[in-house]
Amino acid sequence: MNNPRLETIRNKLTATFSPLECLLEDESALHVGHAGAASGGGHYRLRIVSTVFEGQNRLNRHRLVYDCLAEMMHAEIHALAVNALAPSETKTA
């Protein structure tokens, strides 16, 4: 199924982080009826692996991701669960 919002998010993340892995899941269907869902913003879960995150603490990594998606936050994205890793933190490194 083609989801333009997912593609936009993925494209922004790819352009900013050149990730080795970018797994983005739309969990909006799990939140139907939730107050935040009424605004039309989606709920997403992200696992992203990028060299940009080397040497960055968890808070800085999340800030980088949220900065990348800032124009979409609170309108198209209601909630975003982020797991941002450096390649050295993955089993495949």
GIVENMO-V379259 format. One record per residue. RES is the residue in one small letter. SS is DSSP state (2 for helix, 1 for strand, 0 for the rest). Layout:
res=(RES:RES)
ss=(SS:SS)
This chain:
res=(m:n:n:p:r:l:e:t:i:r:n:k:l:t:a:t:f:s:p:l:e:c:l:l:e:d:e:s:a:l:h:v:g:h:a:g:a:a:s:g:g:g:h:y:r:l:r:i:v:s:t:v:f:e:g:q:n:r:l:n:r:h:r:l:v:y:d:c:l:a:e:m:m:h:a:e:i:h:a:l:a:v:n:a:l:a:p:s:e:t:k:t:a)
ss=(0:0:0:2:2:2:2:2:2:2:2:2:2:2:2:2:2:0:0:0:1:1:1:1:1:1:0:2:2:2:2:0:0:0:2:2:2:2:2:0:0:1:1:1:1:1:1:1:1:0:2:2:2:0:0:0:0:2:2:2:2:2:2:2:2:2:2:2:0:2:2:2:1:0:0:0:1:1:1:1:1:1:1:1:1:0:2:2:2:0:0:0:0)
